[in-house]
Amino acid sequence: MDSHLNTSSWKWDQGPIGRIVKIAYSTLRREVEKELKPFGLTHTQWNALGVLHYFPGITSSELELILMIERPSVTSLMNGLEKKQLIVRKNYSGDARYKQIFLTADGEKMATETQYITRLVEDRVKAGFSDEEFETLKNQLIKLVNLFEEK
């Protein structure tokens, strides 16, 4: 078996739509991860910092929904970010069973310093499409997601 397979060596583009969407997502994620390497962040950590930048004080349950990851993954993610001193968890004033998550000053700095990565990777994508093609792609992906959203 050839262990050097890549997307140009097999007919992935003739496969099911789910596989094509996954390959597209994985390709974009790889590009983001290349840019994150100097910052010592994973893609998921970076996403969490971005969410916490815009929604300070959300709970782990809310973060789980936004990031679309399972509870054990959120716990591991929060532990890692806490160890890096990028977040702090505080008791929720309305209910001690819940903890709110906030960025520390270092976390806020990291979130701000890495915001450009979204634009950088998106600009690389846009370079391969006309403005109309890019908007069509985006709208079609939104339509795909909406087909399966829980009503």
Secondary structure, 3 states (H helix, E strand, C coil): CCCCCCCCCCCHHHCCHHHHHHHHHHHHHHHHHHHHHHHCCCHHHHHHHHHHHHCCCEEHHHHHHHHCCCHHHHHHHHHHHHHCCCEEEEEECCEEEEEEEEECHHHHHHHHHCCHHHHHHHHHHHCCCCHHHHHHHHHHHHHHHHHHCCC
